Structure formats: structure tokens, C-alpha cells
Amino acid sequence: MSKDNLITVAGAGGFIGGALVADLRAKGHTRIRAIDIKPFDHWYQKFDDVENHVLDLSLLENCRVAANGAHTIYNLAADMGGMGFIENNKALCMITVLINTHMCMAAKDAGVERLFYASSACVYNGDKQKEYNIPALKEADAYPALPEDGYGWEKLFSERMCRHFREDYGLKTRVARYHNVYGPHGTWDGGREKAPAAVCRKVALAQISGKHEIEIWGTGDQTRSFMYITDCVYGTQMLLNSDFVEPINIGSAEMVSINQLVDIAEEIAGVKLKRSYKLDAPKGVNGRSSDNTLIKSVFNWEPSTRLRDGLELTYKWIYDEIKRGAASR
């Protein structure tokens, strides 16, 4: 892809979208169209040298604006958040299907060359995620279909949408199943944050306040793998620019329990906290991690940032954000 081709990033005001725009700029791409529904002041990363739009991409006419003249579209736009949001907002998550449907339609009509769709590990069959120490999830484990209710069903449906637009209309779609992306410049409070950011916030607040307590959702035994943002951005562009057409995992294979995640954050902060467990809180499936056999065989690569290293950078950023907020108040 030429550095002069127009690239549209849908969801550019979000965590992954903002990081992607920053990386594309750093690589020398000169024509970037950034779109998000949030007011510009609420975008996580803002760049004045790109074409910025505040648009609701659930509307077809706005997707046509996004696609007009674009060579490539990265579709990261979605109404989503951590497990607390997903379990309590199933209808909102499902409505995101309008974004993906209309974006495919607009991309086809505008002659867009390639479209990347950000799917999720929430598409995987829930029966394969009932135990804490489960085998890592392979791409084939999405079927027979039994995804996360609401959010997972929308993602799986949109994967099929991309497939059929590729097969029927020749739109070169690429689909990644992200596994728990984390890092600086993302949501860390307000109810939409994911586990690494929530844990960092809770530990940082305990460190700052001197009240050495933490509440953990569920028993803390539930297991996950967490992928650092730079691995996510690299894998996304690698897949988009490849000839591989099937949905593929982009996630870390380093599985830990939530209790172990708290252990790491405590070690980074230099504190030890008294733990309480909110057993009636949303906690998602018991076990989930990424099987990277396919991505290693196709690309000779997999996300490799150690959780300890990525969490240290994330913790420092969230700690500084909390201190900055306290100072401004």
C-alpha cells in the first residue's frame, strides 16, 4: 500500500483506533481519515494533521463519508467495554451490527480495496470455556456457534458479513479475533474498562490513598490472556496487508488468573492488598486464552510482549492519570 493511499480508521477516538492512527502516522502515511462518535475532546489520542470526523457510523450515509475515496478501512468502531458493560448492555452491543453492515455496504459501493474488521474472542463457543485451566482456543472453536450473549453474537454475525461480502462482491476483508487488548491511552474507569486497566486503577488508588484493600470480581480464579497494544497494532496491519482471508486469533498465549494479574500489579506498585471477592459481579467465562498455532504457521509471528512488561507501562500511565486528575481537582 502506498503511503499516499487514503486510510480510514473507524473508531479512531477509541483505545485501539487511536494507537493505530499514531502508528500509521509514524510509518509515514500522509492521508488518514479518523472517525469516531465521541466528541473530539473525548478521543484518547488526537492528531491535528489527519482528517478528523465526529460521526455516528451506525448510519449508512456516514459510512459513505468514511468510505469515499478510501483505499483501506480499519473498522474498529463498536459500542463495547469490559465484562461489566457487556453483560448489562446486550442490546447496545447487538446494535453495533449496523456499523459493520453499513460499512461493508459503503466500502463495496465506493470501491474500497481492503477492509479490516476487529472481531473478538467473545465469538468462541461458551461450552469450551467452562473450566479455569482450559485448552487455548483455536479458530475452529467458534463453531458450533455458542458465543457470548449479545456482544459475541454480534461479532460472529459480522464476521460472516465480511466473509460474504468478500465471496460475493470481491471486497478484500480481513478479520482478527482480538484477545483482551490493554495498554496506555485507554479506558481505565467509568464501567467500560477491561480487567488489566481496572486492576491497575484499583491498585493505584490503594497505593495513593494508603487504604490497602482491593475488590475482585468473581473468585479471581477465572483465567485470561492479555495482549499489549503494540502487538495488537502490529498484528492488525500485518493481517490487513496479507492474503490470508479467514478469521484469525491475534492474542497472547500467556494465560493467567485474575488473582495472578493482581499479584503482578501489586508487585509493580510495591504494595500488598487485602482482597475481597464480589461473587455476584459480572465475570464472563471461567477460562479463555489464545491458541496461536495458526498465526505462527501463517505469519511466523505471535504477540510476544510479556504481561509483566506491558502491565508495568500501563500501571504507570494510569497512576499518572489518577494523580493528574487529583491535582486538577
N, C-alpha and C positions, 0 to 999 in steps of 0.2 A: 504494500500500500504506500502510495506517495505521501510525503509529508504535507503536500498541499491539498490532499483529498479532504472533503468536509466530513468530520466525525461528529455524530450526535450522541451525547450521553444523557439518557433519560434517568432521572433520579440523581442528578448531579449535586443537589444540595444535601444528599444523604452521606452516610459514612463511606461506603464503598465507592459511590459515584464521585465524591469529592476527591478521594485518593486516586481514582482512575484519571480524572481530569488533570490533577497535579502531575501524574506520571507521564501522560501524553504530552503535556507542555514541556516537561523536562527532556523528553525524547525528540523535541523539535517539531512537533505537529503544530501547524500555524493556523488551521481552521477548525475550531472546536465550537460546537453549539451545545450549551449546557442548559438543561431544563429541569425544573422541579416545581412542585405545587406550593412549597413553603415560601413565605415572603423572603426576599433576597437576604435580608438581615439575619435570617434564621438558618441560612446554609452553613454547614460545618466548615467548608473551605470555599472562599470566594476569590475569583480572579477577574480583574477588570479587562484583561486582554483577550477574553473569549466572548462569544455571543451568548449572553445570558437571557433566559426567558423564564418568567413565572407563569406556568400553565398547568391546567388540570388535564392530564393525559388520559383520563377515562373518557374524554370526549374525542370523537373521531376527527373533528376539524382541527383540534390542537395536535393530534398525532400527525396530521398532514403538514402542519407547520414544522414539526420535528423532522419529518422525512424529506421535506422539499430540498432537493439538490444534494442530499447526503449520499456519500459512498458507503458509509458504515454507521450502524446504530448499535449502541450498547444499551440494552433495555434493563435497567436496574430499578425502575420505578415500581413501588409497591406500598400498600398500606400494611405495615407489619411491625413487629417488635420482638421482644423476648417472650418467654413462655407465659408470663403473666398477662401480656396483651393478647397473644394468640388464642389462649384458651377462653378468654372472655369477650372476644370480638370476632367470632367466626363469620358473621355476615359481612363485616367490613373487609375481612381478608378475602372472602369469596368475590366481592365486588371488584377486586383488582383484576379479575379476568377481563374486564372491559378495557383496561390499559393494554393488556397483551394482545387481545383480539384486534383492537383498533390499530395498534402499532404494526401488526403483521399486515393488515389491510392497507394501511398508508404506505408501508415500505414496498409492498408489491406494486401498488399503483405508481409510486414515484420512481421505480426502477432502482431501488437501493441494492447495492451489491451484496452486502453481508449484514446479518442481524444476529447479535448475541443476546441470549435470554438467560437471566440469572434464576435458576431453579434452586431447590433446597433439598437437603437430606430428609426433610419432613415428608417427602414423597414415598419413603420406604414403608414396606408392609409392617404394621404395628406388631403382628404376631412374631416377628423376628427381633423384637426389641423389648421383650418382657423381662429378661434377666439382666443383672448388672454386668456380668462378665460374659457378654455375648460375642460371637464372631463378628469381625468387622463387616460392614455392609457392602456387598458387591452391586454393581449396576443392575444386574438381573433381579435383585431382590425387590425391585419396585413392583413386580408382578408375581402372582395375582395381586391386584390393587387393594390395599387397605391402608391408605396414607393417613397422616394427621388430619383430624376432622377440621374442615374449614380451610385453613392455610395450605395444608398438604394436598387436599383435593384440587384447589385452585392451581397450584404449581404443576401437578401431574397433568391436569387438563391442558394447561398452557404449553407444556412440553409436546403434547400430541398436536396442538395447534401449529407449533413450529414445524413439526415433522411433516404435516400435510401441506403446509404452505411451501415447504422445500420440495416435496414429491410432486405436487400438482402444479405449482407455479414457478418453480426454479429459484425461489428465494433461498440464498445460502444461509440457512440458520445454523447456529451452534448453541448447544445447551450445556451448562455446567450445573452440577448439583453441589452447592456450597455447603460446607460443614462448619457452622459456628465461627464466623469471622469476628475477630476482635483487633483492637489496637487503639492508638491515639486518634483524636479528632472524630470521635463517635459519640453515640448516646450513652450517657452514664447515669442518668436519673430520670424521673418522671413516669416510669412504668413501662417504657418500651425498650429499656436496656437489656442486654443479654448477660448471661451468668458471669463471664470474666469482668465486665465493667461493673456489674452490681457488687461483686465480691470486692473489687478494688475500692469502690466507693465506701462500702461498709467498713473495710479495714482502715482506710484513710481517715474516715470520720472518727473511728475508735482511737486511732493514733493521735489525731489532733485534739480530740476532746479529753483524752485520758480515761474515758469510760470503756474499759477493755472487755466489751461484750459484742457478740455478733449473732444475728438471727439467720438461720439457714433454712431454705425451703425444702421440704421433704426430709428424708433421713440423712441426706448427704452421701448416700451410697450410690446414687444414680451416676452413671458414667457417660462421658462425652469425650470427643476430641475437638480441639480448638485450633483454628488456623489464623496465623498472623496476617495482617492486612497486606504486607508487601508480597507474600506468597500468593495471596488471592489475586492481586492486580497482575502479577507476572503470569500466573496460570490462565487468567482470563484472556489476556492478549495473545498468549501462545495458542490457546484453543481457537480463538476467533480467526487467526491468520493461518490456521491449518486446514487440511482437507478432511479431518475427522468429523463425522456428521451425527454420531449417536450421543445421547446424554452421557456425561462422564463425571465422576467424583472429582471435585477439587477440594481437598481437605487434608488435615493432618492425620497420620496414623497413630499419634501419641495419645492414647486413651488414659484419662484419669478420672477419679471420682470427684464429686463436688467437694467432699471433705479434703481431698488431696489438693484441689485448687485453692482452698482456703489456707492449707498448710503453706503453699508456695507464697501466697500473698502475705501471710504473717511473717515468713522468713525475709521477704523483701523489705517489709516495714520495720522489722526488728521488734515485733510485739507478739504476745501470746494472748489469745482472747478466750473468754468463756463462751461456749457455744450453747445456743438454744435452737430447737428444731420446730418449725411450724409445719406440722404434718398435714394440715388441710390446705396448704398453699399449692398453686399450680406447679407441677414439677416435670411434666412431659413423660416421655417413655423412660423406662428404667436404664436402658443401655443403648448407646449409639456411637459408632466410630466409622472412619472411612477405610475401606479396603482399596488400596492404591495399586493393585496388580495391573489393572488396565492402563492407567495413566503412565505407569512406569514402562510398560511394554510398548505403548504407542509413542511416547514422548521422551523416554529415558529421563524422567524428571518426576518429582513429587514435592509437595510443600515440606520444607525441612527446618523452618525456624523452631528452635526448642521453645516449649511453653514457658520455661523459666526466663528465657531471654526476652521473649515478646511481652510477657506479663510485667517484667520489670519496667520496660519502656511505657507500657500502658498505665501502670500504677503511678509512675512519676507524673505523667501528664494529668491524670485525674486528681492526684493530690494537689498539684499546682492550680488546677481549675477550682477546686474547693477553696483553697487559700485565697485565690484571686477574687472569688465571689464573696467570701467573708470580708475581705479588705474593702471591696466596693460598697458593701452594705454599711 
